């Protein structure tokens, strides 16, 4: 698929410097781009590639110093946003299925909306309700009494356990399990662990996207809740009775323990761990590999294990890096003190 550079400029509201008759046939990273391709520059560390890229055109921030006459420049306020906005224009064809495959099983008591697509070996169990325009790919298993909202996409090999609720326009990627049993056990007098029944469900609100191989446990009682607009990366564990607030985003390999509440508009980086029964206030940012062992009541940036406020963490890390110098200085001071002591005794 090719697009005139003038059309692209119109789409992203860009100012052109260079060949206005140029046509673009692909989008590419700046270090890999070839002739006929469009790239972008949004981080300073990639600026070194401007001199060597083979791209025919590049999206840059307004005011960028132009050093090459063989490249067409598209100047915008936000190159990152502009480039990502073009991806759906150049690559409109995501995986799609249509109709109901003959190998799919739909319970006679299930209700299937209009224009629903079911792939090979899909199972829709008793009393499920599937909204209009849903696309449910191969090998997805949905157990009893599940409700799935309109225009939701479930990619291959997903399991949705009984009684769970999924909103509209939700995207769930392959391998994810929604509604697995929460980790609930109690030791008896012989220190054998008896299972606590997990009889709640999971409720996922509208416009949520969940990555691959995510596990979201059902509540012991009530609901584990993922609120509207939440975005979860791959390999995340959400335990029973957790609540994740609206428009919070979480990176890969993070885990939230049971009955913890995360507020709205939070950002949780990779490999963060949160203990159970705590509350994270709205607008909190937690850095990678942080260990959160108590509630956060004040918005801000936190990092470390156990967590510290960002500035405190950086100060502490600075001191840790200087421990060798501190030890050397202490030895020198101890030596001077000893010499002064000897002089005073004489």
C-alpha positions as CSV (number, residue, x, y, z in Angstrom):
1,X,0.0,0.0,0.0
2,X,1.4,3.4,-1.0
3,X,0.5,6.9,0.1
4,X,1.5,10.3,-1.3
5,X,3.6,12.2,1.1
6,X,1.1,15.1,0.8
7,X,-1.7,12.8,2.0
8,X,0.4,11.6,5.0
9,X,1.2,15.2,5.9
10,X,-2.5,16.0,5.8
11,X,-3.3,13.1,8.1
12,X,-0.8,14.1,10.7
13,X,-1.1,17.9,10.2
14,X,2.6,18.2,9.3
15,X,4.7,20.8,7.5
16,X,6.7,19.4,4.6
17,X,10.3,20.3,3.7
18,X,11.5,18.4,0.7
19,X,10.0,16.4,-2.2
20,X,6.2,16.9,-2.2
21,X,5.8,14.4,-5.0
22,X,7.3,11.5,-2.9
23,X,5.2,8.3,-2.3
24,X,5.7,6.2,0.8
25,X,5.2,2.4,0.7
26,X,6.0,1.4,4.3
27,X,6.8,2.6,7.8
28,X,10.0,1.5,9.5
29,X,12.4,2.1,12.4
30,X,15.0,4.8,11.8
31,X,17.9,2.5,12.0
32,X,16.3,-0.1,9.6
33,X,14.4,2.1,7.1
34,X,15.0,1.8,3.4
35,X,14.2,3.9,0.3
36,X,10.5,4.5,-0.1
37,X,9.9,4.2,3.7
38,X,8.9,6.7,6.3
39,X,10.4,6.8,9.8
40,X,10.3,9.1,12.8
41,X,12.6,10.6,15.4
42,X,11.3,11.2,18.9
43,X,14.1,10.3,21.3
44,X,17.4,12.1,21.4
45,X,19.4,8.9,21.6
46,X,18.2,8.0,18.1
47,X,19.3,11.3,16.5
48,X,22.6,9.7,15.6
49,X,20.7,7.6,12.9
50,X,19.5,10.7,11.0
51,X,22.9,10.9,9.2
52,X,22.8,7.3,8.1
53,X,19.2,6.3,7.7
54,X,18.1,5.2,4.2
55,X,14.5,6.4,4.8
56,X,13.0,8.7,2.1
57,X,11.1,10.7,4.7
58,X,11.2,11.3,8.4
59,X,8.8,12.7,11.0
60,X,10.5,15.2,13.3
61,X,9.5,17.7,15.9
62,X,8.9,21.3,14.8
63,X,12.1,23.3,14.6
64,X,14.4,20.2,14.1
65,X,17.7,21.2,12.5
66,X,17.6,19.7,8.9
67,X,21.0,18.3,7.9
68,X,20.2,16.3,4.8
69,X,18.7,17.4,1.4
70,X,17.9,13.9,0.2
71,X,15.3,13.3,2.9
72,X,11.8,14.8,3.1
73,X,11.0,16.2,6.5
74,X,7.5,16.2,8.1
75,X,7.5,18.5,11.1
76,X,4.8,18.0,13.8
77,X,4.3,18.8,17.5
78,X,4.6,15.2,18.6
79,X,6.5,12.8,16.2
80,X,5.8,9.8,18.4
81,X,2.0,10.3,18.4
82,X,2.0,11.2,14.7
83,X,3.9,8.0,13.6
84,X,1.8,5.7,15.8
85,X,-1.3,7.2,14.4
86,X,-0.2,6.2,10.9
87,X,0.2,2.6,11.8
88,X,-3.4,1.7,11.4
89,X,-3.5,3.6,8.0
90,X,-0.6,1.5,6.6
91,X,-1.5,-1.8,8.4
92,X,-5.3,-1.9,8.6
93,X,-5.5,-5.7,8.4
94,X,-5.4,-7.3,11.8
95,X,-6.1,-11.0,12.2
96,X,-9.8,-11.6,11.5
97,X,-12.3,-14.4,11.4
98,X,-15.9,-14.4,10.2
99,X,-18.9,-16.6,10.8
100,X,-19.2,-19.5,13.2
101,X,-16.8,-22.4,12.4
102,X,-18.5,-25.8,12.2
103,X,-16.2,-27.1,15.0
104,X,-17.3,-24.5,17.5
105,X,-19.7,-25.6,20.2
106,X,-22.4,-23.2,21.4
107,X,-24.7,-24.3,24.2
108,X,-28.4,-24.2,23.3
109,X,-28.9,-21.9,26.3
110,X,-26.3,-19.4,25.2
111,X,-27.3,-16.1,23.5
112,X,-25.1,-15.0,20.6
113,X,-25.4,-11.5,19.2
114,X,-25.4,-10.3,15.6
115,X,-22.2,-10.7,13.5
116,X,-20.4,-12.7,16.1
117,X,-17.4,-14.7,14.8
118,X,-16.3,-18.0,16.4
119,X,-13.1,-19.7,15.4
120,X,-12.3,-23.4,15.4
121,X,-12.9,-25.4,18.6
122,X,-14.4,-22.5,20.5
123,X,-16.6,-23.5,23.4
124,X,-19.5,-21.3,24.5
125,X,-21.1,-22.9,27.6
126,X,-24.5,-22.8,29.2
127,X,-26.3,-19.4,29.7
128,X,-23.5,-17.3,28.2
129,X,-24.3,-14.0,26.6
130,X,-22.0,-12.9,23.7
131,X,-22.6,-9.3,22.5
132,X,-22.8,-8.1,18.9
133,X,-19.7,-8.0,16.7
134,X,-17.5,-10.1,19.0
135,X,-14.6,-11.9,17.5
136,X,-13.6,-15.1,19.4
137,X,-10.6,-16.9,18.0
138,X,-9.7,-20.5,17.9
139,X,-9.6,-22.7,21.0
140,X,-11.2,-20.1,23.3
141,X,-13.2,-21.8,26.1
142,X,-15.9,-19.8,27.9
143,X,-17.6,-21.6,30.8
144,X,-21.1,-21.1,32.2
145,X,-22.9,-17.8,32.8
146,X,-20.2,-15.6,31.3
147,X,-21.2,-12.3,29.7
148,X,-19.1,-10.7,27.0
149,X,-19.8,-7.2,25.8
150,X,-20.1,-6.0,22.2
151,X,-17.1,-5.7,19.9
152,X,-14.8,-7.6,22.2
153,X,-11.9,-9.6,20.7
154,X,-10.6,-12.8,22.4
155,X,-7.5,-14.2,20.7
156,X,-6.6,-17.9,20.6
157,X,-6.3,-20.2,23.6
158,X,-8.0,-18.0,26.2
159,X,-10.0,-19.4,29.1
160,X,-12.9,-17.4,30.7
161,X,-14.1,-19.2,33.8
162,X,-17.7,-19.3,35.0
163,X,-19.7,-16.3,36.0
164,X,-17.2,-13.7,34.8
165,X,-18.2,-10.5,33.1
166,X,-16.3,-8.8,30.3
167,X,-17.2,-5.4,29.0
168,X,-17.4,-3.9,25.5
169,X,-14.5,-3.3,23.2
170,X,-12.2,-5.4,25.4
171,X,-9.1,-7.0,23.8
172,X,-7.6,-10.1,25.5
173,X,-4.5,-11.7,24.0
174,X,-3.5,-15.3,23.7
175,X,-3.0,-17.6,26.7
176,X,-4.7,-15.4,29.3
177,X,-6.9,-16.9,31.9
178,X,-9.7,-14.9,33.5
179,X,-11.4,-16.2,36.6
180,X,-8.9,-18.9,37.8
181,X,-9.3,-19.7,41.5
182,X,-7.7,-17.3,43.9
183,X,-4.8,-18.5,46.0
184,X,-6.8,-19.3,49.1
185,X,-5.7,-22.0,51.6
186,X,-5.8,-22.4,55.4
187,X,-3.7,-24.8,57.4
188,X,-5.3,-27.3,59.7
189,X,-4.0,-28.7,63.0
190,X,-1.6,-31.0,61.0
191,X,-0.4,-28.1,58.9
192,X,-2.1,-29.5,55.9
193,X,-3.6,-26.8,53.7
194,X,-7.3,-26.9,53.1
195,X,-8.7,-25.0,50.0
196,X,-10.9,-22.0,50.6
197,X,-13.7,-22.0,48.0
198,X,-13.3,-19.2,45.6
199,X,-17.0,-18.4,44.7
200,X,-16.7,-14.8,43.4
201,X,-16.0,-13.7,39.8
202,X,-14.0,-11.3,37.7
203,X,-15.5,-8.1,36.2
204,X,-13.6,-6.5,33.4
205,X,-15.0,-3.1,32.3
206,X,-15.1,-1.5,28.8
207,X,-12.1,-0.6,26.7
208,X,-9.6,-2.7,28.7
209,X,-6.7,-4.4,26.9
210,X,-5.0,-7.4,28.5
211,X,-1.8,-8.9,27.2
212,X,-0.7,-12.5,26.6
213,X,-0.5,-15.1,29.5
214,X,-2.0,-12.8,32.1
215,X,-3.8,-14.5,35.0
216,X,-6.7,-12.7,36.8
217,X,-8.0,-14.7,39.7
218,X,-11.7,-14.8,40.7
219,X,-12.6,-13.3,44.0
220,X,-13.2,-15.4,47.1
221,X,-16.4,-13.5,47.6
222,X,-17.6,-10.6,45.4
223,X,-15.5,-9.6,42.4
224,X,-12.0,-9.0,41.2
225,X,-12.4,-5.8,39.2
226,X,-10.5,-4.3,36.3
227,X,-12.0,-0.9,35.6
228,X,-12.5,1.0,32.4
229,X,-9.5,1.8,30.2
230,X,-7.0,-0.3,32.1
231,X,-4.1,-1.7,30.0
232,X,-2.2,-4.8,31.2
233,X,1.0,-6.0,29.6
234,X,2.0,-9.7,29.3
235,X,2.7,-12.1,32.2
236,X,0.9,-10.2,34.9
237,X,-0.7,-11.8,37.9
238,X,-3.8,-10.2,39.5
239,X,-4.9,-11.9,42.6
240,X,-8.4,-12.4,44.1
241,X,-10.4,-9.4,45.1
242,X,-8.0,-6.9,43.6
243,X,-9.4,-3.7,42.2
244,X,-7.5,-1.9,39.5
245,X,-8.7,1.7,38.8
246,X,-9.7,3.4,35.6
247,X,-6.9,4.1,33.0
248,X,-4.2,2.5,35.0
249,X,-1.4,0.8,33.0
250,X,0.9,-2.0,34.2
251,X,4.0,-3.5,32.6
252,X,5.1,-7.1,32.2
253,X,5.8,-9.5,35.1
254,X,4.2,-7.4,37.8
255,X,2.0,-8.9,40.4
256,X,-0.7,-7.7,42.7
257,X,-1.6,-9.7,45.8
258,X,-5.1,-10.3,47.1
259,X,-7.5,-7.6,48.2
260,X,-5.2,-4.7,47.1
261,X,-6.7,-1.7,45.5
262,X,-4.8,0.3,42.8
263,X,-6.3,3.7,42.0
264,X,-7.0,5.6,38.8
265,X,-4.4,6.7,36.3
266,X,-1.5,4.9,38.0
267,X,1.6,3.6,36.1
268,X,3.2,0.4,37.3
269,X,6.5,-0.6,35.6
270,X,7.8,-4.1,35.0
271,X,8.4,-6.7,37.8
272,X,6.7,-4.6,40.5
273,X,5.3,-6.6,43.4
274,X,2.4,-5.3,45.7
275,X,1.6,-7.1,48.9
276,X,-2.0,-7.8,49.9
277,X,-4.6,-5.6,51.6
278,X,-3.0,-2.2,50.7
279,X,-4.2,0.8,48.7
280,X,-2.3,2.7,46.0
281,X,-3.7,6.2,45.6
282,X,-4.7,7.7,42.2
283,X,-1.9,9.0,40.0
284,X,0.9,7.0,41.5
285,X,4.0,6.0,39.4
286,X,5.9,2.9,40.6
287,X,9.3,2.2,39.0
288,X,10.6,-1.2,37.8
289,X,11.3,-4.0,40.3
290,X,9.8,-2.1,43.2
291,X,8.5,-3.9,46.2
292,X,5.5,-2.3,47.7
293,X,4.8,-3.4,51.2
294,X,2.5,-0.7,52.5
295,X,-0.1,1.7,51.2
296,X,0.8,4.7,49.1
297,X,-1.4,7.6,50.1
298,X,0.4,10.5,48.3
299,X,0.7,10.6,44.5
300,X,4.2,10.7,43.2
301,X,7.0,8.5,41.9
302,X,8.2,5.6,44.0
303,X,10.9,3.0,43.4
304,X,13.1,0.5,45.2
305,X,12.5,-2.5,47.4
306,X,11.1,-1.7,49.9
307,X,9.8,1.4,48.0
308,X,11.0,4.9,48.7
309,X,9.9,8.2,47.3
310,X,11.9,8.8,44.1
311,X,14.1,11.6,45.3
312,X,14.9,9.8,48.5
313,X,15.7,6.6,46.6
314,X,18.1,8.5,44.3
315,X,19.9,10.2,47.3
316,X,20.2,6.8,49.0
317,X,21.5,5.2,45.8
318,X,24.1,8.0,45.5
319,X,25.3,7.3,49.0
320,X,25.5,3.5,48.3
321,X,27.6,4.1,45.2
322,X,30.0,6.2,47.4
323,X,30.3,3.7,50.2
324,X,33.9,2.8,49.2
325,X,34.9,6.4,49.3
326,X,33.1,6.9,52.6
327,X,35.0,3.9,54.1
328,X,38.3,5.2,52.9
329,X,37.5,8.6,54.4
330,X,36.5,7.1,57.7
331,X,39.8,5.2,57.9
332,X,41.7,8.4,57.2
333,X,39.8,10.2,59.9
334,X,40.3,7.4,62.4
335,X,44.0,7.6,61.7
336,X,44.1,11.3,62.2
337,X,42.1,11.0,65.4
338,X,44.5,8.3,66.7
339,X,47.5,10.6,66.0
340,X,45.8,13.5,67.8
341,X,45.1,11.2,70.7
342,X,48.7,10.2,71.0
343,X,49.9,13.8,70.8
344,X,47.5,14.8,73.6
345,X,48.8,12.0,75.8
346,X,52.4,13.2,75.3
